[in-house]
């Protein structure tokens, strides 16, 4: 099998040329220019660490908060940084004072780490995790809306809703879900791990009680850069996981809120400080900026999904409108669908070791099947999905 060509913009990344990289969704991939920016900030920090944290740190931190808030149209006063979306989810959940009998809705497409966090707080408090079964194959967004809204009761206090689901790559109707759930008095914790840079986000219009998302994925900033946005009327409820100097800070409520999250202890803030550069740099790579990037990646993911479906003799599981830059297809392999492993699914490992393809294979026990999930980013080319399809044909 001849190696496939890569996308015309692949030169901006430092990905292994011998790997067919179809897994931007797991950790993202940072362009060389953004890594240079991080090195510049780190060099400034190490030139005089005390001066940096006393003087440069605050300005660079606030620049990053403002740039990201503008990108997702959010109130900057509610924007704080966390290391990843899972930390953001835990920050909110561990802050809530749940009562016995309270219910939290979790669709069964949710990221397992965040699902686990919900289970942790409900078990400790006597509350209840309400797992909502949503089929992988659906006719459209309304079917998902009806199923999830049908799980709401007078005890429902919170719903964990994805923008785009991690294991199944489904673009949830999160805009309408947020509107309908919150109109019923249910706070929404929006898991936008796959959010900024993959789907349009307007947090001022959506107004979820809480939203957390990664910047290292589709904004391509360095690893360890994520955000938590808290609506004004919920800010007093949420404290950072690390209780530090901010707890005794004698400022007004906004200053205390910002300081508590900005200073959990000594940390390397350079990944967050690269967010403005990442937004600008990626946006300048393509005429039309970020809307065109999202359109291109969406179209490529749909094309890739079509190639895989044809090779596997199956049909797309949901409409194109429910695809972002991620797409999953069921695959049939030998062996039981067991739990995810740190060593990787055996079929994932086979594709990497035998064909040089980096693509996730998700053993999703909640649905009893394996999913193969492709990503589409500016460095990808349709030939890479054809190469994967040929490898699947030889291996399944």
C-alpha positions as CSV (number, residue, x, y, z in Angstrom):
1,X,0.0,0.0,0.0
2,X,1.4,3.3,-1.0
3,X,1.4,6.1,1.6
4,X,-1.3,8.7,1.0
5,X,-0.7,12.3,0.4
6,X,-1.3,14.8,3.2
7,X,-3.2,18.1,3.2
8,X,-1.6,21.2,1.6
9,X,-1.2,22.9,5.0
10,X,0.5,19.9,6.7
11,X,3.8,21.7,6.6
12,X,2.6,23.9,9.5
13,X,2.6,20.9,11.9
14,X,5.5,18.7,13.0
15,X,3.6,15.4,12.8
16,X,5.5,12.3,11.9
17,X,5.5,12.1,8.0
18,X,5.4,8.3,8.2
19,X,2.2,8.3,10.2
20,X,-1.3,8.7,8.7
21,X,-2.6,10.9,11.5
22,X,-6.4,10.8,11.7
23,X,-6.8,11.4,15.4
24,X,-6.7,15.1,16.0
25,X,-9.6,14.7,18.3
26,X,-7.8,13.0,21.2
27,X,-5.2,15.5,22.1
28,X,-5.0,17.9,19.2
29,X,-1.7,18.8,17.5
30,X,0.1,22.1,17.8
31,X,1.6,23.9,14.8
32,X,5.3,24.7,15.0
33,X,4.7,28.4,15.1
34,X,2.6,28.0,18.3
35,X,5.3,25.9,19.9
36,X,7.8,28.7,19.1
37,X,5.5,31.1,20.9
38,X,5.4,28.9,24.0
39,X,9.2,28.7,24.0
40,X,9.3,32.5,23.8
41,X,7.0,32.9,26.8
42,X,8.9,30.2,28.8
43,X,12.2,31.9,28.1
44,X,10.7,35.2,29.3
45,X,9.5,33.4,32.5
46,X,12.9,31.8,33.2
47,X,14.8,35.0,32.5
48,X,13.5,36.2,35.9
49,X,10.7,34.1,37.3
50,X,9.9,36.5,40.1
51,X,9.6,39.5,37.8
52,X,7.5,37.4,35.4
53,X,4.9,36.3,37.9
54,X,4.8,39.7,39.6
55,X,4.6,41.8,36.4
56,X,4.3,40.1,33.0
57,X,2.0,37.3,34.2
58,X,-1.2,39.3,34.8
59,X,-1.1,41.1,31.5
60,X,-0.5,38.0,29.4
61,X,-3.1,36.1,31.4
62,X,-5.7,38.7,30.9
63,X,-4.9,39.1,27.2
64,X,-5.6,35.3,26.8
65,X,-8.9,35.5,28.7
66,X,-10.0,38.4,26.5
67,X,-9.0,36.8,23.2
68,X,-10.8,33.5,24.1
69,X,-13.8,35.3,25.4
70,X,-14.1,37.2,22.2
71,X,-13.7,34.0,20.1
72,X,-16.6,32.3,21.9
73,X,-18.5,35.5,22.6
74,X,-18.5,35.2,26.3
75,X,-18.5,37.6,29.2
76,X,-14.8,37.9,30.1
77,X,-15.7,38.3,33.8
78,X,-16.9,34.7,33.9
79,X,-13.9,33.2,32.0
80,X,-11.2,31.3,33.9
81,X,-8.6,28.8,32.8
82,X,-8.2,25.2,33.8
83,X,-5.9,22.5,32.4
84,X,-8.5,20.4,30.6
85,X,-12.2,20.1,30.2
86,X,-12.3,17.1,32.7
87,X,-10.9,19.4,35.3
88,X,-13.5,22.0,34.5
89,X,-16.3,19.4,34.9
90,X,-14.9,18.3,38.2
91,X,-14.5,21.9,39.4
92,X,-18.2,22.5,38.9
93,X,-19.4,19.2,40.2
94,X,-17.3,19.2,43.3
95,X,-18.6,22.7,44.1
96,X,-22.3,21.9,43.9
97,X,-24.2,21.2,47.1
98,X,-26.3,18.3,45.9
99,X,-29.2,17.0,48.1
100,X,-30.3,13.4,48.4
101,X,-32.7,12.6,45.5
102,X,-31.3,15.3,43.2
103,X,-30.8,14.0,39.7
104,X,-28.1,14.7,37.1
105,X,-28.7,13.8,33.5
106,X,-25.9,12.1,31.6
107,X,-26.4,10.9,28.0
108,X,-24.7,7.5,27.3
109,X,-22.5,9.2,24.6
110,X,-20.7,11.2,27.3
111,X,-17.0,11.1,27.9
112,X,-16.3,8.4,30.4
113,X,-14.1,10.6,32.6
114,X,-16.8,13.2,33.0
115,X,-19.5,10.5,33.5
116,X,-17.3,9.1,36.3
117,X,-17.1,12.5,37.9
118,X,-20.9,12.7,38.0
119,X,-21.1,9.3,39.6
120,X,-18.6,10.3,42.2
121,X,-20.5,13.4,43.4
122,X,-23.9,11.7,43.2
123,X,-22.8,8.7,45.2
124,X,-21.3,10.9,47.9
125,X,-24.3,13.1,48.2
126,X,-27.2,10.6,47.8
127,X,-28.1,12.2,44.5
128,X,-28.8,10.1,41.4
129,X,-27.1,9.8,38.0
130,X,-29.7,9.5,35.4
131,X,-28.1,7.8,32.4
132,X,-30.1,8.5,29.2
133,X,-29.8,6.0,26.4
134,X,-29.4,7.7,23.1
135,X,-29.1,5.4,20.0
136,X,-26.0,5.8,17.8
137,X,-28.2,5.6,14.7
138,X,-30.8,8.4,14.8
139,X,-32.9,10.2,12.2
140,X,-32.0,13.6,13.3
141,X,-31.5,16.1,16.2
142,X,-35.2,16.1,17.2
143,X,-34.9,12.4,18.1
144,X,-32.1,13.2,20.5
145,X,-33.9,16.2,21.9
146,X,-37.0,14.2,22.6
147,X,-35.1,11.4,24.3
148,X,-33.1,13.7,26.6
149,X,-35.9,16.0,27.5
150,X,-38.0,13.0,28.3
151,X,-35.6,12.2,31.1
152,X,-36.3,15.5,32.9
153,X,-38.2,15.3,36.2
154,X,-39.0,17.7,39.0
155,X,-35.8,16.4,40.7
156,X,-33.5,17.2,37.8
157,X,-31.0,19.9,38.8
158,X,-28.2,19.5,36.2
159,X,-27.6,18.0,32.8
160,X,-24.2,17.2,31.4
161,X,-24.4,18.0,27.6
162,X,-21.7,17.6,25.0
163,X,-21.2,19.9,22.1
164,X,-19.6,17.0,20.2
165,X,-19.5,13.6,21.8
166,X,-16.0,12.0,22.2
167,X,-16.7,8.3,21.7
168,X,-19.3,8.6,19.0
169,X,-18.5,11.9,17.3
170,X,-22.1,13.1,17.3
171,X,-22.7,16.8,17.1
172,X,-25.4,17.1,19.8
173,X,-28.2,19.6,19.3
174,X,-26.6,21.4,22.3
175,X,-28.0,24.8,21.4
176,X,-31.7,23.7,21.6
177,X,-31.0,21.3,24.5
178,X,-29.5,24.2,26.5
179,X,-32.5,26.4,25.8
180,X,-35.1,23.7,26.6
181,X,-33.4,22.3,29.7
182,X,-32.8,25.7,31.3
183,X,-36.3,26.8,30.5
184,X,-37.4,23.8,32.7
185,X,-35.1,25.0,35.5
186,X,-32.3,22.6,34.8
187,X,-28.8,24.0,34.8
188,X,-26.7,22.9,31.9
189,X,-23.0,22.0,32.3
190,X,-21.8,22.2,28.7
191,X,-18.9,19.9,27.9
192,X,-17.2,21.7,25.0
193,X,-14.1,19.6,25.1
194,X,-14.7,19.5,21.3
195,X,-16.0,23.0,21.2
196,X,-13.9,26.0,20.2
197,X,-12.6,25.7,16.7
198,X,-14.8,22.7,15.7
199,X,-18.3,24.2,16.1
200,X,-19.5,27.8,16.4
201,X,-19.9,28.7,20.0
202,X,-21.8,31.8,21.2
203,X,-21.9,31.6,25.0
204,X,-23.6,34.9,25.5
205,X,-26.5,33.7,23.4
206,X,-26.5,30.2,24.7
207,X,-26.0,31.3,28.4
208,X,-25.4,27.9,29.9
209,X,-24.9,27.9,33.6
210,X,-21.5,26.4,33.1
211,X,-19.3,25.7,30.0
212,X,-15.9,24.1,29.9
213,X,-13.8,23.4,26.8
214,X,-10.4,22.5,25.5
215,X,-8.2,24.9,23.6
216,X,-5.5,22.3,22.9
217,X,-7.8,20.3,20.5
218,X,-9.3,22.4,17.7
219,X,-7.7,25.7,18.5
220,X,-4.4,23.9,18.4
221,X,-2.9,25.7,21.4
222,X,-0.4,23.7,23.6
223,X,-1.5,20.9,25.8
224,X,-2.8,21.9,29.2
225,X,-4.9,24.9,27.9
226,X,-8.6,24.8,28.6
227,X,-11.3,27.1,30.0
228,X,-14.2,27.2,32.4
229,X,-16.9,29.8,31.9
230,X,-19.4,30.4,34.6
231,X,-22.6,32.5,34.2
232,X,-22.7,35.5,36.4
233,X,-25.5,34.2,38.6
234,X,-23.6,31.0,39.3
235,X,-20.1,32.3,40.0
236,X,-20.7,32.5,43.8
237,X,-21.3,28.7,43.8
238,X,-18.1,27.5,42.2
239,X,-14.6,27.3,43.8
240,X,-11.4,26.0,42.2
241,X,-10.3,22.5,43.0
242,X,-7.2,23.9,44.6
243,X,-8.0,26.2,47.6
244,X,-5.0,28.5,47.8
245,X,-4.1,32.2,48.5
246,X,-7.2,33.5,46.8
247,X,-9.4,32.2,49.7
248,X,-8.0,34.9,52.0
249,X,-7.8,37.6,49.3
250,X,-9.3,40.9,50.4
251,X,-10.7,42.3,47.2
252,X,-14.2,42.6,45.7
253,X,-16.1,39.6,44.5
254,X,-14.8,39.7,40.9
255,X,-11.2,40.2,42.0
256,X,-11.5,37.3,44.4
257,X,-13.1,35.1,41.8
258,X,-10.3,35.8,39.3
259,X,-7.5,35.4,41.8
260,X,-8.7,32.1,43.2
261,X,-8.7,30.5,39.7
262,X,-5.6,32.3,38.4
263,X,-3.3,31.3,41.3
264,X,-3.9,27.7,42.5
265,X,-0.2,27.6,43.2
266,X,3.0,27.7,41.1
267,X,2.2,26.5,37.6
268,X,3.5,27.1,34.0
269,X,0.9,29.4,32.4
270,X,2.5,29.4,29.0
271,X,0.0,27.1,27.3
272,X,-2.9,29.5,28.1
273,X,-0.8,32.5,27.1
274,X,-0.5,31.0,23.6
275,X,-4.2,31.0,23.0
276,X,-4.3,34.5,21.3
277,X,-1.5,33.4,19.0
278,X,-3.2,30.1,18.1
279,X,-6.5,31.9,17.3
280,X,-4.8,34.4,15.1
281,X,-2.3,32.0,13.4
282,X,-4.8,29.3,12.5
283,X,-7.3,31.9,11.4
284,X,-4.8,33.4,9.0
285,X,-3.9,30.1,7.4
286,X,-7.2,30.0,5.4
287,X,-9.0,32.7,3.5
288,X,-12.2,33.1,5.3
289,X,-10.7,32.4,8.7
290,X,-12.3,30.2,11.3
291,X,-15.7,29.9,9.7
292,X,-14.0,28.5,6.6
293,X,-11.7,26.2,8.7
294,X,-14.8,24.7,10.4
295,X,-16.6,24.4,7.0
296,X,-13.6,22.6,5.4
297,X,-13.0,20.2,8.3
298,X,-16.8,19.4,8.4
299,X,-16.8,18.7,4.6
300,X,-13.7,16.5,4.9
301,X,-15.1,14.5,7.8
302,X,-18.3,13.8,5.9
303,X,-16.2,12.7,2.9
304,X,-14.1,10.5,5.0
305,X,-17.1,9.0,6.7
306,X,-18.6,8.2,3.3
307,X,-15.4,6.4,2.2
308,X,-15.4,4.3,5.4
309,X,-19.1,3.5,5.1
310,X,-18.7,2.3,1.6
311,X,-15.7,0.2,2.5
312,X,-17.5,-1.4,5.4
313,X,-20.8,-1.9,3.6
314,X,-22.8,0.3,6.0
315,X,-24.6,3.6,6.0
316,X,-24.0,6.9,7.8
317,X,-25.5,6.6,11.3
318,X,-26.9,10.1,11.5
319,X,-27.3,13.1,9.2
320,X,-24.5,15.3,7.9
321,X,-25.8,18.1,10.1
322,X,-24.8,16.1,13.2
323,X,-21.2,15.8,12.0
324,X,-18.5,18.3,12.9
325,X,-14.9,17.4,12.2
326,X,-15.3,14.1,13.9
327,X,-17.1,11.1,12.5
328,X,-17.5,7.6,13.9
329,X,-18.6,4.3,12.2
330,X,-19.4,1.0,13.8
331,X,-16.9,-1.8,13.1
332,X,-17.2,-5.6,13.7
333,X,-14.1,-7.2,15.1
334,X,-13.4,-10.4,16.9
335,X,-13.5,-10.5,20.7
336,X,-15.6,-9.1,23.4
337,X,-16.2,-5.3,23.7
338,X,-14.4,-4.7,26.9
339,X,-13.4,-1.6,28.8
340,X,-11.0,0.9,27.4
341,X,-7.3,0.2,28.1
342,X,-4.3,2.4,28.6
343,X,-2.6,0.0,26.2
344,X,-5.1,0.8,23.4
345,X,-7.6,-1.4,21.7
346,X,-6.0,-4.4,19.9
347,X,-7.4,-3.3,16.5
348,X,-6.2,0.3,17.0
349,X,-2.7,-1.1,17.7
350,X,-2.9,-3.3,14.6
351,X,-3.7,-0.3,12.4
352,X,-0.9,1.7,13.9
353,X,1.8,-1.1,13.9
354,X,0.9,-2.7,10.5
355,X,-0.2,0.3,8.5
356,X,1.1,3.4,10.3
357,X,-2.4,4.7,10.9
358,X,-3.1,6.7,14.0
359,X,-6.9,6.4,14.5
360,X,-8.9,5.6,17.7
361,X,-10.9,2.5,18.0
362,X,-13.4,2.9,20.8
363,X,-14.7,-0.2,22.6
364,X,-17.9,1.4,23.9
365,X,-19.4,-1.1,26.3
366,X,-22.5,1.1,26.8
367,X,-23.6,0.4,23.3
368,X,-21.9,-3.0,23.0
369,X,-19.9,-2.1,19.9
370,X,-16.6,-0.7,18.7
371,X,-16.5,2.6,16.9
372,X,-13.7,3.8,14.7
373,X,-13.5,7.6,14.9
374,X,-11.9,9.8,12.3
375,X,-10.9,13.4,12.6
376,X,-10.5,16.0,9.9
377,X,-8.0,18.9,10.3
378,X,-6.3,21.2,7.9
379,X,-3.3,18.9,7.5
380,X,-5.5,15.9,6.4
381,X,-6.3,14.8,2.8
382,X,-9.1,12.6,1.5
383,X,-6.5,10.1,0.3
384,X,-5.7,9.3,4.0
385,X,-9.3,8.0,4.5
386,X,-9.0,5.9,1.4
387,X,-5.8,4.4,2.8
388,X,-7.6,3.7,6.0
389,X,-10.5,2.1,4.1
390,X,-8.1,-0.2,2.3
391,X,-6.4,-1.2,5.5
392,X,-9.8,-2.0,7.0
393,X,-10.6,-4.1,4.0
394,X,-7.5,-6.1,4.5
395,X,-7.8,-6.5,8.3
396,X,-11.5,-7.1,9.0
